[in-house]
Amino acid sequence: MTVMDPEVYYDPYDFEIDTDPYPVWKRLRDEHPLYYNGKHDFYALSRYDDVAKCSADWKTYISSKGTVLELIRSGYDIPPGSIIFEDPPDHDLHRGLLSRVFRPKKIAELEPKIREFCARSLDPLVGSGGFDFIANLGAEMPMRTIGYLVGIPETDQEAIRDTIDAGLKLNDDGTPKLPTDGQLGNADMFADYIDWRAKHPSDDLMTELLEAEFEDTDGVTRRLTRDEVLGYTQLIAAAGNETTTRLIGWTGKVLSDHPDQRRELVADLGLVPNAIEELLRYEAPSPVQARYMTADAEHHGTVVPQGSVMLLLTASANRDERWFPDGDRFDIRRKIDRHLTFGYGVHFCLGAALARLEGRIALEEVLKRFPDWEVDLPNAVQARTSTVRGWEKLPVHTS
């Protein structure tokens, strides 16, 4: 059933709804599994089976016009090479190039560096009575990790992270920020590093991309252009930084809300990997994905016309009781067959293994030093973006 029901309203730009969207999403799943918002002219699917099916159907629900509502609506001409905003065959080609960077061996080699950075950040805070999951860890560690992977000097990583964060925030009135100057994101901030790496190759992502040879969609064997390398580097830095920051923030918030389960983790760190999986399900850092429809499609008895924008409510699907019994309950021992936080189908997140590694190390290192904490809610600040959901500030009191 399609709905324009004043009793049930969902708006991705509404700060009040975004604070806790789960009650609204549950009503959508139960009462209006196909929802229509007339104000912003989009449809939305909230059940697990619907979101998974549409995520896999890249021919009907395309990404090449953008994966964020405002980007699709703007008609922005997305530059080539941004695999998040591409469909096959270009997507497959570019994904194949980037997958070289995320080889399991290369990801595993990052663990000692990540763990050392966490220790360096957290050790001075022991005995201080508290810390901030974002300022002291979540905003720092993911950018450092991407910096190690990409090849950005530590001295410059913080400034790059701040620039990325600023670009994601909504305006004060709740309206989204749109691309300007024909550029998606802030790719130019990486230009000097790429020019340096072209002359001074090293064991990092930039060098690998600069030296990679491949056959393009025209059958020509070539290397990436400077602009293509620039776009790839910016994409990885932005995607890998923001979502993992939100995961770390939710780790602090959810485990503060569930102290009994936190104590189980303290007693047995072997439970941490599954706890991270449950955290990813329970509070998806990227809760909503937008798709442009290239053909009519029927959902729950209603035909959604070609040219519509469909929002896939990933975080709602992750709590769908039809797939996850008692889905609104957090359980570090839950057996999870598959959640949708990293997407599904051809757009499954390339950085999933890295995000899981970072989340696991961050939680292990926090638990070793701070077995008990409680969120300082009056001073906590939720971030306001239309792409990711989580905390901008999350101070906690420790014993």
MOGI-V717855 format. One record per backbone hydrogen bond with DSSP energy under -0.5 kcal/mol. CO is the residue of the C=O (numbers start at 1). NH is the residue of the N-H. E is the energy in kcal/mol with one decimal. If there is no record, write none. Layout:
BEGIN
co: (CO CO)
nh: (NH NH)
e: (E E)
END
This chain:
BEGIN
co: (1 3 4 5 11 13 14 15 16 17 18 21 22 23 24 25 26 27 27 28 33 33 35 36 37 37 42 43 44 45 47 48 49 50 51 52 53 56 57 60 60 62 63 67 68 68 69 70 71 71 72 76 79 81 82 83 87 87 89 90 91 92 93 94 95 96 97 98 98 100 103 104 105 107 108 110 111 112 113 114 115 116 117 118 119 122 122 123 125 129 131 131 132 133 134 137 137 138 140 141 142 143 144 145 146 147 147 149 150 153 153 154 154 156 157 158 159 160 161 162 163 164 165 165 168 171 175 180 183 183 186 187 188 190 191 192 193 194 195 196 196 202 204 205 206 207 208 209 212 214 214 216 220 220 222 225 226 227 228 229 230 231 232 233 234 235 236 237 238 239 241 242 243 244 245 246 247 248 249 250 251 252 253 254 258 259 260 261 262 263 264 268 269 271 272 273 274 275 276 277 278 279 281 285 285 287 287 289 291 292 292 293 297 299 302 302 303 304 305 308 308 309 309 310 310 311 311 312 312 313 314 316 317 320 320 323 324 326 331 334 335 340 342 344 345 349 351 352 353 354 355 356 357 358 359 360 361 362 363 364 365 366 366 372 374 375 376 377 381 381 383 384 390 393 394 395 396 397)
nh: (34 36 6 8 14 15 18 19 20 20 21 25 26 27 28 29 30 31 32 32 35 46 44 38 41 42 37 311 35 313 51 52 53 54 55 56 57 58 61 62 294 292 66 290 71 72 73 74 75 76 75 78 82 83 85 86 90 91 93 94 95 96 97 98 99 100 100 101 102 103 107 108 109 110 111 114 115 116 117 118 119 120 121 122 123 125 126 126 128 398 133 396 136 138 139 140 141 142 144 145 146 147 148 149 150 151 152 205 206 156 157 157 158 160 161 162 163 164 165 166 167 168 168 169 386 174 171 183 180 185 189 190 191 194 195 196 197 198 199 199 200 204 208 209 210 211 212 224 224 216 222 219 216 222 214 229 230 231 232 233 234 235 236 237 238 239 240 241 242 243 245 246 247 248 249 250 251 252 253 254 255 256 257 258 262 263 264 265 266 267 268 271 272 275 276 277 278 279 280 281 282 283 284 287 389 314 315 312 310 62 294 307 304 302 299 304 305 297 308 293 310 43 311 291 312 45 313 289 314 317 318 319 320 323 324 325 327 329 334 336 337 343 349 347 348 352 355 356 357 358 359 360 361 362 363 364 365 366 367 368 369 369 370 399 397 377 379 380 392 393 385 170 383 381 133 376 131 374)
e: (-1.0 -1.7 -0.6 -1.6 -1.7 -0.7 -2.5 -1.4 -0.7 -1.0 -0.5 -2.6 -2.5 -1.7 -2.2 -2.7 -2.4 -3.3 -0.9 -1.1 -0.5 -0.9 -2.1 -0.6 -0.9 -1.5 -3.0 -3.2 -2.4 -2.5 -2.5 -2.8 -2.2 -2.4 -2.2 -1.6 -1.1 -1.6 -2.3 -0.8 -2.4 -1.8 -2.2 -2.4 -0.6 -2.1 -2.5 -1.5 -0.7 -0.9 -1.0 -1.1 -0.9 -1.3 -2.1 -1.3 -0.6 -1.9 -2.0 -2.5 -2.8 -2.1 -1.4 -2.2 -2.4 -0.6 -0.9 -1.3 -0.9 -0.9 -2.2 -2.7 -1.8 -1.5 -1.3 -2.6 -2.8 -2.2 -2.2 -2.4 -2.3 -2.3 -2.0 -2.6 -2.5 -1.6 -0.6 -1.3 -2.1 -1.9 -0.5 -3.0 -2.3 -3.7 -3.4 -0.8 -2.8 -0.5 -2.1 -2.6 -2.6 -2.5 -2.5 -2.2 -3.5 -2.9 -1.7 -2.6 -1.7 -1.8 -0.8 -0.7 -0.6 -1.6 -2.3 -2.3 -1.8 -2.2 -2.6 -2.2 -1.5 -0.9 -0.9 -1.0 -0.6 -2.3 -3.2 -1.7 -0.7 -0.8 -1.6 -2.2 -1.6 -2.1 -2.4 -2.1 -2.6 -2.0 -0.8 -0.9 -1.9 -1.3 -2.2 -2.8 -2.5 -1.9 -1.0 -0.6 -0.6 -0.6 -2.9 -2.4 -2.8 -0.6 -2.4 -2.3 -2.4 -2.4 -2.4 -2.4 -2.2 -2.3 -2.4 -2.2 -2.4 -2.7 -2.4 -1.1 -1.9 -1.0 -1.8 -1.9 -2.0 -2.3 -2.0 -2.7 -1.9 -1.7 -2.2 -2.9 -1.7 -1.0 -1.7 -0.9 -1.9 -2.3 -1.4 -1.7 -2.2 -1.9 -1.4 -1.9 -1.7 -2.0 -2.6 -1.6 -2.3 -2.5 -2.4 -1.8 -3.1 -2.6 -0.5 -0.6 -2.8 -0.5 -1.8 -3.7 -3.0 -2.4 -0.5 -2.9 -3.5 -1.8 -3.0 -0.6 -0.6 -2.1 -1.5 -2.5 -0.5 -2.8 -0.5 -2.1 -0.6 -2.4 -0.7 -2.1 -1.8 -2.5 -2.0 -1.6 -1.5 -2.0 -3.2 -0.6 -0.8 -2.2 -2.0 -0.8 -0.7 -2.0 -3.0 -0.5 -1.9 -1.4 -2.7 -2.5 -2.1 -2.7 -2.7 -2.5 -2.5 -2.6 -2.2 -2.6 -2.6 -2.1 -2.7 -1.8 -0.9 -0.8 -3.4 -0.8 -3.1 -1.5 -1.5 -1.3 -3.0 -2.1 -0.6 -2.7 -1.9 -2.1 -2.4 -3.0 -1.3 -1.9)
END
